[in-house]
Amino acid sequence: MPLLEAESLTKVFRRPDKGPGLKGAVRHLVQRRYSEHVAVDGVDLAVEAGEAVAYVGPNGAGKSTTVKMLSGILVPTSGSVRVAGLVPHQHRVENARRIGVVFGQRTQLWWDLPVQDSLALLRDMHGIGPRRYAETLERLDAVLELADLLPVTARKLSLGQRMRADLAAALVHEPSIVYLDEPTIGLDIAVKDRVRAFVRQIVADGTTVMLTTHDLGDIEDICRRLVILDGGRVVYDGDLQAVKDAYARDRVVHLTLAEPLASTSGIAARIPAARVADGASDREVTVTFDRLAVSAVEVLAAASAEAEVVDVRIDEPAIEDVVRKVYSGELRPSPQAGP
């Protein structure tokens, strides 16, 4: 049985429908009108224990709304959701003990307390014993480098420091499932790498992670499964590598030659299905090809027939290429069941 299961999950918000300015506001007081906005529209989702799932989509697609329903903050308009056998909004306290949540643009730390006091309060709320708490904090400190942050008041932390402290707060009770909503927003490269390594480690240790992010580097570093949401509906659910293979088929080969080549036309004539262009220097050539139409071996053979090749580098497609096309409306992948 999946650890997390949602069926036809739907959330509809009512919005005040009033005209502009003071006149519109006064008219709305007398005659209230509302319009409905469907934020999440019939989402089916099943996540097994120990999975790391990327849940992505453009702004307004319904990602954060879904996470809020899964965590019990919002009540679904229709459909059903269960997390570890519990209905989140009906069993908020018990559900909260089993999950961890990090919202990148919000903090769960007490703003005017030192980080160590916030963590101690969470320890008491979750009923964590002194020995278990000390062991957990030591393990978190080893990865997140918390020692220097513990005595600092939360409001004095930088964004990167706060994210590390928020991750500790979300994981201090060792939850079985963690929702990460933009966990690396605003972080520098060094801190991002540290946070990503930490998340990979907790997944390897058996924690289930659901990652909502616009940073596609997070996805490729952490997740093996991708769920793309658009307009409140799931438009793709499947293996991350499979979606790259299906919808990002172009590869780019960078060839370094022993001597400058007078013209790339000879290479182009041997592989007409590929696009051949000059590289960054007069000894470099780039070849862009569809992996289903042309193989890298054919590209290398065509280049070798024209000149001596001394170095080869192949650029694999990024998931960013696929997601960007979905966001812009260029691509509508067929939904499919998760692995």
N, C-alpha and C positions, 0 to 999 in steps of 0.2 A: 504494500500500500504506500503511495507517495507521502512524503512528509508534508508537502503543501499541495493542496488540490482546490482549484477554482473551476466552477462550471457556470457558464452563461453569466459571468459576473458583470453587473451593470451599475453605473452610478450616473444619476441625472441630477443636475443642479437647477434650482429655480433662480432666475435673475430678475431683478426689478426692471420693468420695461417702461421707462419714463423719458420724456422729451428733454431737450437741453435747457440749461439755465434755470432761473428761479421759477419761471412759469411752469416748466415741466415738473419741477419738484413739488410745487403746490398742487398741481393737477393729480400727481401720483398720491398725495396724501388723501385726496377726496375719492379718487377712483383708482385703486391699485391694480396694476396689470403686471403680469410676469411672463417671461419667456423661458423655455426649457433648453438647457444645454446638456447634451449627452457627452460626458467626459470619458467614460469607459463603456464600451458597447458589446456585451456578450462575450467576454474574454474566457476562453478555456485554457487552463494551465495546470500542469502537473510537474512537480519538482521532487526528485528522489533525494534521499539523505546523502550528503556528501557531494552534491553537484554544485558547480559554480555556473550560474546562468546570467548572461547579459540581457537586460531588458531595456531596449533602446527605442528611440523614436524622436521626431522633431518636437519642438516646444509645443505644448498643448495637446500632445498625443494621448495623454492619460497615464503616463508612467508614475508620477508621484501620487496621483489619486489611487492607483492600484496598490501601491505600497502602503498607503494610509488605510486602505480597507484590509489588507493582509495583516497589518499591525493592530487593527482594532480601533484606530482613531476615527475612521468614518464607517458609517453603516451602509451597506450596499442597498441600492434601490430595488434590485432584484438579483436573482441568481444565488449561488451558494459558494462559501469558501470555508475550508478547514485547514488548520495548521496544527500538525501533531495531534489530530483528532479533535481539536477544539474549534468552535466558532469564535473568531477573534473578538467581535464586538459584544458577544454575549458573555465571554469569559475573559474580560480585559486584564484582570490582575494575574490570573493563572497563565494567560498567554504571554503577558509581559515578562514573566519569570523565565520563559523559554526562548525568547527572542532578543536580539540586539539590533538597534537601529541607529544609523548615523545619517543625519541630514547635513550635507556639506554647508548649507547656508544658515543652519541653526545649530545651537549648542544645547546639550543637556546638562552642562556644568552649571553650578550656582555662580552667578556672575561676580559676586563680591566675596566669595570664599576661595581660599587656596585650593588647588587641584586635589591635594591629599584629603582635604575635608569633604569635597564632593564625592570622591571615591569611597571614603569611609561611610558617608551617608547611604550610598548605593549598597555598600556591603551590609549595612544594618537592614535596609529595606528588603534585600534578598535573603537575609538570614544566613549569610556566609560565615562560617566559623573562622576564628583567628588564624589557625594553621593553614587552612585552605586559601584564605585571603592572601596571606603572606607569600605562599607558593605561586599563586596566580599573578600577583603583582610583580614578583621577581621575574617570572616568565615574560610578562608584558614589557617590563623594563629592559630586558635583554634585547628585545627587538625594536621597541619604540623609543628607547633612551629617555625614560621618564624622570630619572632621578633629579635632574636640574629643574624640572617643571613642577614637581610636587609642592614646593613651598610657595609657588607664585600664584597670586590672585588671578582668577580666570580672565578677568577683563584686561589684564596686562599682557596676556599671551599674544604672540603674533599668530597669523592665520595658520601657518604650518604647525606651530606648537599646539594650537588649539585642536587641530585635526588629530594630532597624535594623542592628546589627552582625551578627546571625544571617542576615539577608537578604544582606548583603555576603558572608558566608562561604559561603552556598549558591550565590552567583552569580559568585564570583571566577574560576572556571574556565570561565565562559560556557557553561553546559549547554544542551542543546537542549530539555530538558523539566524543568519544575520542579513539585514537589509541595508545596503550601502547606497545612499542617494547622493551622487556627486561627491564621493569621498576625497577626491584629490583636487577639488576646485581651488584655484588660486595658489596652488603649491609650486615651489620651485622644483627643478628636475631632481635634485638630490633627495628631497623629502618625498616626492612622488615615487621614486625608486624604492625607498625604504618602506613606504606604505604598501606598495604593490607586492613587495617581497613578503611582507607580513601577512597580507591576505592570502597569497599563495600557500603560505605555511599553514594557516588555520584550515584551509580547504584540504590540504594534504593530511591534516590531523583528523578530518572527518566532519568539520563544520560545513553546513550548507550555506552558500552565499548567493544572494540575488543582488546583482549590481546594476544600478541605473546611472548612466553617465553619458555625457557628450564627449568625453575624452576617449577616443577609440583606442588609444594606446593602452588604457586600463583593460579594455575588453580583450585585446590580443595577448596581453600579459597574464591575465587571470582566468579567462573563461574558455570553455570548449563548446558551449552551446549558446546559440543566439536566438533571441525572440525580438522581432521587430514589430513595433506598434505604430499604427498610423490611423488618425481619425478615431481613436478609441478601440480599434479592432486589431487583432493579431494578423499581420500580413505574411509573416514567416516565423516558423519555429523549427529549428533543426541544428545540425552540427555546424559549427563555425567554419571549419575547413571545407565542408560540403558547399556552403553558400558562396565561399570564395571561388571554388572550382566551377560552380555553375554560372555565376554571374560576374566574375572578375577573371576572365580567361586570358587576358593579355599578359604576356611576359616581355621583359626588355632585357636583351643581352648586350652588355658593353664589352667590346673587343678591343684589345690593345695589340697593335701590329708592330712587327720589327722595323718596318720602314713605312714612311708616308705612302698613301695610296692616291694615285692621280685622280681616280674617280670611283665612286661606289656603285656605278652602274653594272659592273660585272657581277657583283654580289647580288644586286637586286634582280638581275636577269635569271639567276639560278634559283631564287626563292621568290617568285612573283607574288605569293600570298602574304609576304611580310613587307614591312615598311623599313627601308634602310636609310640612314641619315648619318651625316658627319657627327663625330663626337666632340668632346671639349678641346681636343688638340688634333693636330694633323695626322697623328698616328692612331687615333681612336675612331671607332665606328659603332653606332648603336643600331640594333635591329629589334623592332617591335613586331611580335607575332602572336597569333591565336594558337594556344597550345594544342587545340583540337585539330587545327589545320596543318601546323608545322611543328616539328620537334626541335629541341635545342641542338640535337645531334646534326640535323639537317642544316641548321644555321651555321654551326661550326664548320661543317664540311664545305659549305658554299664559300665561307670566308677563307678557309685554308686553301681552297683552289685558286684564290686570287692573290693571297699574301701569307706570310708566315705569322701566325697568331702566337703571341707570347703571354697573353693573360686574358682571362674570361671572368666576367662577373654577371650574374643573373639577378634581376630585381623581381621578387615575387610580388603578386598583388596584395594590397592591404584591404582589410575589411572596410576601411574608410571609403574606398572606391564604391563599394556596394551600397553602404548606408547613405552616402551622399546622393546617389542616384535615386534611392527610395525617397529621401527627404525632398528632392527637387521634382518628383513625379515622373522621372524618366524611366523608372523600373517598378514593376509590380510583381514581385516574386510570388509564386503560388504557395499558399499556406501548406504546411505539412506537419505531421505529428512529431513531437520532440522525441529524442532518442530514448 
